[in-house]
Amino acid sequence: MCLTEAVYQELKILWDYMRLDMELRPADCIIGFGCINDTIPVRCAQLYRDGYAPRVLFTGGLGRNTLGRWTQTEAERFAAIAVRQGVPETAILLEDRSTNSAENILFTREKLERAGLARGRLICVHKPFMTRRLYAAMKVYWPEADAIFTSPQITLEEHIHNSMDQGLTEQSAVDIIVGDFQRMEVYARKGYQIPQEIPPRAWEAFHSLVRGGCTSELVEPVL
C-alpha cells in the first residue's frame, strides 16, 4: 500500500469499529448487498457452498460508486460472479432497482415477500466496514427481520487493493470508509438508522483523517 503508516493506523480504527461479523447459523436466504467490491458475491457463494442457505439474493442497481462505471447492475454482476463460483442460477434471486442502502433493504424485503422468504432467517453480506451501518439501517427499515450480518473475510489492505482493481483510486477507497463512518452519526440523526455508540478513539481517528484530506465522501462539513 502507498498509505503512510500513520494514515493506515487511523483508518484501521474505523475499519475495526464498523466491522460486524456475527456467528453464522443456517438460514433461508443469503443476501449480497450491492457495491463496487466483488468480494461480496465470492463470500455469498462460499456460504452457499458451505450449506448455510439454499437461496441467494443479490440487491443493487447502480449506486454512487458504480453509476457511470459499470453497464451491468450490481445485482447482475454479482450473480454472474456467484455462478462462476458454483451457485446455480436457479438458486439466485435478483433485485436490480435499488440505488442506496435504504432501497436495498426495502426492495429486497418486497422481493423476498413475493418469494415467501421474508419471514425466514437471513444472512446479510456487505463490505466489512458497512456491516454495522447495515445492521443499524435494517433496524429502521426492516426491524422484524431475523438477520445475521457478515462480510468477506478480508483485511483492510486486501479491501483497498480490491477496490483499486475495480477502478477506484487508493484515495477514493480510503475516503469511502471515512465517509461511511461519518454516516453512522449523520444518518442516525436523520432517522435512517438506529444510533450506535461510537468510541471517542474512533472519532479522533476520523478527525485526523479529515484533517489529512480524506473528505471527498463526506455528507456534511466537519467543523
N, C-alpha and C positions, 0 to 999 in steps of 0.2 A: 504493500500500500504506500501511497505518496503522502498520506496524512502524517502530521507530526505526532510524536508520542503523546504530547500534552492534549492535542485535539482528540486523539483516539481514546484516551482515558476518560475524558469528559463525555464523549459520545457513548462509550461503553456503559456509563452510569445510566444514561437514558434508556439504552437498549435493555439492560437488565431489569430496570423498573417496569418497562412497558411490556415485557415478555410474560405471558401467562400460559404455562403448559400444565394442563390438568391430567390427572390419572385417566388413562383410556379404559373404556368399558365397551362391550358390544352395543351396537346402535342399529337404527333402522336406515339411516342415510348419512353419508358424508357430504358436507357442503364445502366446496372450494371457492373462496371469495376472490373475485377478480382483481387484478392489478397488473403491474408490468413484470412481476417476477415469476418465472416459470418453475421455480422450486415448489410452488403450491400444488400444481397437478401431479408432480412427482410424488409428493408426500401423500396426496389423496390416493394415488394408485397403490402406493405401498400399504396404506391402511386397508384398502380393498383386498389386496392380495393376501394380507395377513388375516382376513376374515372378520374385520371389525364391523362391516355393514355390507348389505347386498346391493345397495344403490349409491350412486354418486351424483350430486347435482353441482354444476358449475354456474356461478352467477356473475354477470358483468357484461355491460355493453362496451362502450368506450368512455373512459373516465379521464381525469385530469392529466395522467401521465401516459395514456395510450392513444387519446384522440389526436389524429394527425400523424401518429407514428405507426399504427397498425391498421390494416384493412379488415382483418377478421375481428369480430368482437372478442373480448377477453374470455367469455364462456366458450366460444367456438375454438379458440386457440388452445385453451386448457384441455378441452375434451379431446382434441387431436393428439395432444401430448399424452394424455392418460391412456388412450387407445394403444399408442406405441409402447406404453409401459405395462400393457397387459389387461386393461379394463375393457370388457366387451362393450360395444356400442349400445347393446340392449340394456345395459345396466346404468346408462348415463342419461340424466335429465339436464336440460339447458334453460337458463333464464338469461336472456341476452338483451334486455331493455334498460337495465339499471345503469346509472352513471355516478352514483355516490353510495356511501355506506348505508344510509337510511333506505334508499331504494333497493339496494342489495337485499336487505333484511325483509322489507315489506313485499317485494315482488317474489322473493324465494318462498315466503310464507304462503302467498297465493298459489304458487306452483305446487307446493307440497300438499296444500289442502285439496287441490284438484286430484292429486295422485294418491290421496288417502294416507299420507305420511306425516302430516303436520303434528300429530299427537304423539309420534314416536320419539325415541331418543335420537339426538343429532350430534355428530362430531363436526365442529366448525373449524376449518383450517384457514389461517391467514398468515401474513408475514409475521415473523416473531415479534416485532415491535408494534404490531397492530392488534395483537390478541387481547390485551387489556382494554383497549378502546372499543373493540368489537363486543367484548363482554358487557361493557357499560352501555353501549348502544342497544344491544339486544334487550337489556332490562327495561328500556323505554319502549321500543317498537315491537317486541315480542316477549313480554315478561313471563309468560307461562311456558315458554319453550324449555324442554328438558335437554339442555345443551352442554356439551363438553368442548373446551377450547384448546386447540393445539396448533402447532406450527411446524414448518420444515425444521429438522434438527441440524441447523447450520450455525456457524459462528458469525459474528459481525463482519469479520473480514470476508468470509465467503459470500455473505449477502451483498456487500458492496461490489465485489468482483462480478457477481451475477447481474447486478443492476447495470454495471458498465457493459457487460456482454449484451444486455438488452437495449443498449443505445444511450443510456444516461451517462453524464459525466460523473466523476467521483464527487465533485462538489454538489451536484444535484442529488445524488444518493444520500449524502450527509444532510443536506438541507431538508429533505423529505422527512427524515427521522426527527429533526429538530422541530419542524412544523407540526408533525403529528403529536409530538409531546405537548406543544402549546395547545393543540386542540383538546387535549384531556381536560384542561381547565375551562377554556372558552366554550366548548360545546356543552359541558355540564352546566355552565352558567346560562346558556341559551335553552336548556332543556332537551338537547339532542341525545344526552346520555346521562346516566346517574353519576354523581360525584364519586371520585376516587381519592383517597388520601395520597398526597404527593409528598415524599420526604423532602426536607429542606436541602439536602445534598443534591437531589435531582434538580431543584430549582437553581442552585448555584451552578451546576453544570450547564443548564440551559442558558443562563445569562452569560456565562463565559463563552459559549459557542456563538451566541448572538453578537456579543462584542467582537468576536473574531470574524464576523461577516456571514454567518450561516443564516441568512434572512429571507431567501427567495421564496420559501414556502410558508412563511408566517401568515396568519389570518388576521392578526391585529398588530398595530405598532407596539413595541416594547418600550416602556418608559424607563 
